[in-house]
Amino acid sequence: MLIMKYLMLVLALAACNAKSTNSAVSSSQAASASGAPSSQIVPPQYDAAGKLIKVTKSDEEWRKELNDLEYNVLREEGTERAGSGDLVNNHADGTYICRGCGLPLFDSATKFESGTGWPSFYQPLKPDYVAVGKDDSYGMSRDEVECARCGGHLGHVFDDGPPPTGLRYCMNAVSLDFVAR
């Protein structure tokens, strides 16, 4: 029984790494907890050395600002269920920002239909707005993507995307907010 549960978890997480032939079904995300971060773009600030100034908060502060799913994904490196995010089928013109700190991350012009059930982009607004590191969890080796300002887990990046970059930034919709132009 325990082995079956583990296999189901591994298969669910591997879905982000495999293109699905099913069309994604969007649904609204759970309402944010009171005191949640603004869904407005918060421009980056840089120190005297030209480095992005980080946002640091205690675990208690994050728990107050994020609902349970947002906290699980952004702070505990969880993954939302494929096709469950309200931004998967969003085709409006605008900017996708970090749900944790409002840093602008992706332009809608770089969003594409990957068939995975998660919003996918072929490049971030600026390379220094995202941090990429190794994720060897669940028996897989993937490149994890985090917000460079607050360290929030956004998703993973793969090398099976469209031109011009050939990259697919497979992001959790719950990690993002959308600001229309």
C-alpha positions in Angstrom: 0.0 0.0 0.0 2.8 2.4 0.9 4.6 1.6 -2.3 1.5 2.3 -4.3 1.2 5.7 -2.7 4.8 6.5 -3.3 4.5 5.5 -7.0 1.4 7.6 -7.4 3.3 10.6 -6.0 6.3 10.1 -8.2 4.0 9.8 -11.3 2.1 13.0 -10.4 5.4 14.9 -10.0 6.8 13.4 -13.2 3.9 14.8 -15.1 5.5 18.3 -15.1 8.4 16.7 -17.0 6.2 15.0 -19.6 4.0 16.7 -22.2 0.4 15.6 -21.9 -2.0 15.1 -24.8 -5.0 16.1 -22.6 -6.1 19.7 -22.8 -5.7 21.6 -19.5 -8.8 22.6 -17.6 -8.6 25.8 -15.6 -10.2 26.5 -12.3 -10.0 29.2 -9.7 -7.3 29.0 -7.1 -8.3 29.0 -3.4 -8.9 32.5 -2.0 -5.8 34.1 -0.5 -5.5 34.3 3.3 -6.0 37.8 4.8 -2.8 39.9 4.6 -1.7 38.2 1.3 0.8 40.1 -0.8 -0.5 42.6 -3.3 -1.1 41.3 -6.8 0.7 44.3 -8.2 4.1 44.5 -9.8 6.8 45.5 -7.3 9.8 46.7 -9.2 13.1 45.3 -8.4 15.6 47.3 -6.3 19.3 46.9 -6.4 22.1 47.6 -3.9 25.1 49.7 -4.6 26.9 46.7 -6.1 24.1 46.2 -8.6 22.7 43.1 -6.9 19.0 42.4 -6.5 17.9 43.2 -3.0 16.3 40.1 -1.5 13.0 39.9 0.4 13.4 38.0 3.7 10.5 37.0 5.9 10.1 34.6 8.8 8.2 31.4 8.3 5.5 32.9 10.5 5.2 36.0 8.2 4.9 33.7 5.1 2.2 31.6 6.7 0.2 34.7 7.5 0.5 36.0 3.9 -0.1 32.9 1.9 -2.9 30.3 1.9 -2.1 26.7 2.5 -1.5 25.7 -1.2 0.5 28.9 -1.9 2.7 28.2 1.2 3.2 24.6 0.2 4.3 25.4 -3.3 6.3 28.6 -2.7 7.9 27.8 0.6 8.0 24.0 0.8 8.7 23.3 -2.9 5.4 21.6 -3.5 3.6 21.2 -6.8 0.0 22.0 -7.6 -2.1 19.4 -9.5 -1.8 19.7 -13.3 -4.6 21.7 -14.9 -5.8 23.1 -11.6 -4.3 26.6 -11.9 -6.3 29.6 -13.0 -3.5 30.9 -15.2 -3.0 27.8 -17.4 -5.5 29.0 -20.0 -4.9 32.7 -19.5 -4.2 34.4 -22.9 -4.5 38.0 -21.8 -1.8 40.5 -22.5 0.3 41.3 -19.4 2.9 40.3 -16.9 3.2 37.3 -14.7 4.6 38.2 -11.3 5.8 36.3 -8.2 2.9 35.5 -5.8 5.3 35.9 -2.9 6.9 39.3 -3.6 5.4 40.8 -6.8 8.7 40.7 -8.8 7.8 40.7 -12.6 8.9 37.3 -13.9 7.4 36.5 -17.3 5.8 38.5 -20.2 2.6 37.0 -21.7 4.3 37.2 -25.1 6.6 34.4 -24.0 3.8 32.1 -22.8 3.0 29.1 -24.9 0.8 26.0 -24.9 2.9 23.1 -23.6 0.1 20.7 -23.0 1.5 19.9 -19.5 -1.3 21.5 -17.4 1.0 24.2 -16.0 1.7 27.7 -17.4 4.8 27.5 -19.6 7.1 30.2 -20.9 10.2 30.2 -23.0 12.1 32.9 -21.2 11.9 35.1 -18.1 11.7 38.9 -18.3 15.3 39.1 -17.1 17.6 36.2 -16.4 18.5 37.6 -13.0 14.8 37.6 -11.9 14.9 33.8 -11.6 17.4 31.5 -9.9 17.9 28.0 -11.3 19.3 25.2 -9.1 19.3 21.4 -9.0 16.3 19.4 -7.7 17.0 15.7 -7.2 13.8 14.9 -5.3 11.5 11.9 -6.0 14.2 10.0 -7.9 14.4 12.6 -10.7 17.0 15.2 -11.6 15.4 18.5 -12.7 16.4 22.2 -12.8 14.3 24.0 -10.2 13.3 27.6 -10.7 12.9 30.0 -7.8 12.1 33.7 -7.6 15.5 35.5 -7.3 14.1 38.0 -4.9 12.1 36.0 -2.3 13.3 32.5 -3.0 9.8 31.2 -3.7 9.6 27.9 -5.6 8.1 28.6 -9.0 8.5 25.3 -10.9 11.1 23.7 -13.2 12.8 24.5 -16.5 13.3 21.9 -19.2 15.1 22.0 -22.6 12.1 21.0 -24.7 10.6 24.4 -25.3 10.1 26.4 -28.5 12.4 28.7 -30.3 14.1 31.1 -29.8 15.4 29.6 -26.5 14.4 26.0 -26.6 13.4 26.2 -22.9 10.2 25.5 -21.2 9.7 27.2 -17.8 7.0 25.0 -16.4 5.6 27.1 -13.6 3.0 26.5 -10.8 0.1 28.9 -11.4 -0.3 29.2 -7.7 3.2 30.7 -7.5 2.2 33.5 -9.9 -0.2 36.4 -10.2 -1.1 38.1 -13.4 -1.2 41.8 -14.0 -3.0 42.8 -17.3 -1.7 45.6 -19.5 
